[in-house]
Amino acid sequence: DNYLVEVRDSFSGVLNVKEGTVNIATDAARDNTAITELILPSTLRVIGRNAFFGCTGLQTLNLSVPGISIEASAFQNCSSLTEVKIGTDDAPSEGEVLSLSGLAGLGFVKPGSDSNQFLDQFMKRTDEVFMPQGLAIAIYDVAEAETDRVYSASVGNSAFNGCTSLSSVSFGKNVGVIGSGAFWGCSSLVSVDLSPITAHTPETPVNAVGATYYRHMDLANVFRDCTALKSVILPKNIQYLNGTFEG
């Protein structure tokens, strides 16, 4: 149906994921060293945990898909990857869209006057997870959400950790979360421009499912051990960093 569950171990060359696919499953193509290029559909919303972990033949990657959630370690140790584009410029205004994704690889909620109705309608599970800030949030299924409500893109923890050939990363305005260690050990990365991104300020709380939490970005360990890094333009409104440039 609309999930890519697994890629054959024998598959090689260009992986063209069919239009209509919403989710690429956890470990779907893990350690497939013969995939050289990945073409993604506009319908894609989630790339699962470790989906392309260790795909050492993958060279370029265009993730300019609205509302995409790149889960933890999705492209970790893709050592031939040289260029990545993440997100689009179809960005909502500040406070319009909240991403519950990235650090936990979850879904998306639009807060506002109709928040409770939206949550009731689209919440599929109520499992609780904890972000590093120690705040509980609920899990949502982005596949069932209305497409015009899903805008914010996210990069999960260690998503590109150990991509040692990665020299170019570009971001669209709609990237809402960059998880801990996302580009840790990308030792060929020289410059990064995060200026299209707006780091929403933590002073504005959002209430959902009886919990109050804050959306903010601290770029925890994001460029740790990027030993070639010379230039970084930080996101708008960012207020603090957490181990971002260690090493």
C-alpha positions in Angstrom: 0.0 0.0 0.0 1.6 3.3 1.0 4.5 2.0 3.2 7.8 0.9 1.8 8.5 -2.0 4.2 11.8 -3.4 2.9 14.3 -3.1 0.1 15.7 -6.3 -1.3 19.3 -7.0 -0.2 20.1 -7.6 -3.9 18.8 -4.2 -5.0 21.4 -1.9 -6.6 21.5 1.5 -8.4 18.8 4.1 -8.2 16.0 3.5 -5.7 12.9 5.3 -7.1 10.3 5.2 -4.3 6.8 5.3 -5.9 4.5 8.3 -5.7 1.9 7.8 -2.9 4.4 6.3 -0.5 3.9 7.9 2.9 6.4 6.0 5.2 9.7 4.2 4.7 9.9 1.7 7.5 12.6 1.2 10.2 15.6 -0.6 8.8 14.0 -0.7 5.3 17.3 -0.6 3.4 19.8 -0.8 6.2 23.4 -1.8 5.2 22.5 -2.0 1.5 25.8 -0.8 0.0 24.7 -0.9 -3.6 22.1 1.9 -3.6 23.7 4.9 -5.3 20.8 7.3 -5.5 17.4 7.8 -3.7 14.5 9.5 -5.5 11.6 10.3 -3.1 7.9 11.1 -3.8 6.2 14.3 -2.8 3.8 12.3 -0.6 6.5 11.0 1.7 6.2 12.0 5.4 8.4 9.7 7.4 11.8 8.1 6.8 12.1 5.5 9.6 14.8 4.9 12.1 18.0 3.4 10.6 16.1 3.2 7.2 19.3 3.8 5.2 21.9 3.2 8.0 25.2 2.1 6.5 24.2 2.6 2.8 27.8 3.4 1.9 27.1 3.7 -1.9 24.6 6.5 -1.5 26.1 9.7 -2.9 23.4 12.5 -3.2 20.1 13.0 -1.4 17.3 15.5 -2.0 14.9 15.6 1.0 13.1 18.7 -0.2 9.7 17.2 0.7 7.0 19.1 2.7 6.7 18.0 6.2 9.2 15.2 6.1 10.3 13.5 9.4 13.8 12.0 9.1 14.0 9.7 12.1 17.0 8.8 14.3 20.1 7.4 12.5 18.1 7.3 9.2 21.3 8.0 7.1 24.0 7.3 9.7 27.3 6.1 8.3 26.4 6.8 4.7 30.1 7.4 4.1 29.8 8.3 0.3 27.0 10.9 0.8 28.3 14.2 -0.4 25.3 16.5 -0.7 22.0 16.8 1.2 19.0 19.1 0.7 16.4 19.1 3.6 13.0 20.7 3.7 11.2 23.3 1.5 10.6 27.0 1.6 6.8 26.5 2.1 7.1 27.6 5.7 4.3 28.4 8.1 4.5 31.5 10.3 5.9 31.3 13.8 3.4 29.7 16.2 1.2 28.3 13.4 2.7 24.9 13.3 4.3 22.9 16.0 6.6 19.9 15.2 6.5 17.0 17.7 9.1 15.3 15.6 12.9 15.1 15.3 14.2 14.0 18.7 11.5 11.3 18.9 10.7 11.0 15.2 7.0 11.6 15.7 4.1 13.6 14.1 2.8 17.1 13.7 0.1 19.1 15.4 -1.3 22.5 14.5 -2.0 24.4 17.8 -4.6 27.2 18.0 -8.3 27.5 18.6 -9.0 24.1 17.0 -6.2 22.3 18.7 -8.2 19.9 20.8 -10.5 19.0 17.9 -7.4 18.3 15.8 -5.8 16.2 18.4 -8.9 14.2 19.1 -9.4 13.6 15.4 -5.9 12.5 14.4 -4.3 11.1 17.5 -3.7 7.4 16.9 -1.7 6.4 20.0 -1.1 8.0 23.4 2.3 6.5 24.2 4.5 9.0 26.1 8.1 9.7 25.2 10.5 12.1 26.7 12.6 14.7 25.0 16.0 15.6 26.5 14.2 18.6 28.1 12.3 16.0 30.2 8.9 17.0 28.9 6.3 14.4 27.9 4.7 14.6 24.5 2.2 12.4 22.7 2.7 10.3 19.6 0.7 11.1 16.5 0.4 9.4 13.1 1.3 11.9 10.4 0.1 9.6 7.6 -3.5 10.3 8.7 -3.2 14.0 9.0 -4.5 16.5 6.5 -1.7 17.4 4.1 -2.3 21.1 4.4 -1.7 20.9 8.1 1.6 19.2 7.9 4.4 21.6 7.1 7.3 21.3 9.6 10.2 19.1 8.6 12.5 17.5 11.1 16.0 15.9 11.3 16.2 13.2 14.0 19.0 12.4 16.4 22.2 11.2 14.7 20.4 11.3 11.3 23.6 11.9 9.4 26.1 10.9 12.1 29.3 9.6 10.5 28.6 10.8 7.0 32.3 11.5 6.5 32.1 12.6 2.9 29.3 15.1 3.4 30.4 18.5 2.3 27.2 20.3 1.5 24.0 20.6 3.5 21.2 23.0 2.7 18.0 23.7 4.6 14.5 25.0 3.6 12.5 27.4 5.8 10.2 24.7 7.0 12.7 22.8 9.0 11.5 22.9 12.6 13.7 20.5 14.5 17.3 19.4 14.3 17.9 16.5 16.7 21.0 15.8 18.9 24.1 14.8 17.0 22.4 15.1 13.6 25.7 15.8 11.8 28.1 14.5 14.4 31.4 13.4 12.9 30.7 14.8 9.4 34.4 15.5 9.0 34.2 16.9 5.4 31.6 19.6 6.2 33.2 23.0 5.8 30.3 25.5 5.9 26.6 25.4 6.8 23.9 28.0 6.4 21.0 27.6 8.9 19.6 31.1 8.3 16.5 29.9 6.5 15.3 28.2 9.7 13.5 30.1 12.5 14.3 28.7 16.0 10.9 29.4 17.7 11.4 30.9 21.1 10.8 28.8 24.3 8.8 31.6 25.9 5.6 30.5 24.2 4.1 27.3 25.7 1.8 25.0 23.8 -0.9 23.1 25.6 -2.0 19.7 24.4 -3.3 16.5 25.9 -3.1 18.1 29.4 0.6 18.8 29.2 2.4 22.1 28.6 5.7 22.0 26.8 8.0 24.4 24.9 9.3 24.2 21.4 12.8 25.3 21.1 16.1 24.5 19.3 19.4 24.1 21.0 21.4 22.2 18.3 22.7 19.8 20.8 25.9 18.2 19.6 24.7 18.8 16.0 28.1 19.6 14.6 30.2 17.8 17.2 33.6 16.6 15.8 33.0 18.3 12.4 36.7 18.9 12.3 36.7 20.8 8.9 33.9 23.2 9.8 34.9 26.8 9.3 31.7 28.7 8.8 28.2 28.4 10.3 25.3 30.8 10.0 22.9 30.1 12.9 19.1 30.0 12.8 17.0 33.1 13.5 16.0 33.6 17.1 18.3 30.8 18.5 19.0 31.6 22.2 21.4 28.9 23.4 23.6 26.1 22.1 24.4 22.8 23.8 27.7 21.1 22.8 27.0 22.2 19.3 30.6 22.7 18.3 32.4 20.4 20.7 35.6 19.0 19.1 
